[in-house]
């Protein structure tokens, strides 16, 4: 229910309408960050430690400002929000636990994680413009669909210390495990 919680929290916090763009940008950035922290990568099921929430909030604010003055029928608030989402993943750091069960190539076991970094912040698939409306739920649902699709393109690498086969006993050495895709359960 993580995306459901995301939607419910945004609707609850903005139910009486909000005229302050800074507050709306902050709510969306905080809820996105909270939702993402409830997820994990597909391969190793490791959650994110830190995303770039400050830049995301700034880009959400710019998107809302641009939307408030735009008269173009081709303007898409969700595509502008997509820039903030991609920025969130730029330089993001994943947690070092749990240790991936799948051994680094050539090794027999991973014994620790040195680092787990996002190296590709993913691609936001452009959406057609949404006609102006007062249905916040529709906009949130479209954002969730686009954000879920975006998470499929996020990828990174886990740098490990792993055990490699040797006689008479395995020896430790560095390993690298690529991963692709991030999911939010529920």
Buried (B, 14 or more C-beta within 10 A) or exposed (E): EBBEBBBEBBEEBBEEEBEEBEEBBBBBBBBBBBBBBBBBBBBBBBBBEEBBBEBBBBBBBBBBBEBEEBEEEEBBBBBBBBBBBBBBBBBBBBBBEEBBEEBBEEBEBBBEBEEBEBEBBBEBEEBEBBEEEEEBEEBBEBBBBBBEBBBBBBBBBBBBBBBBEEEEEBEBBEBEBEBBEBBBEE
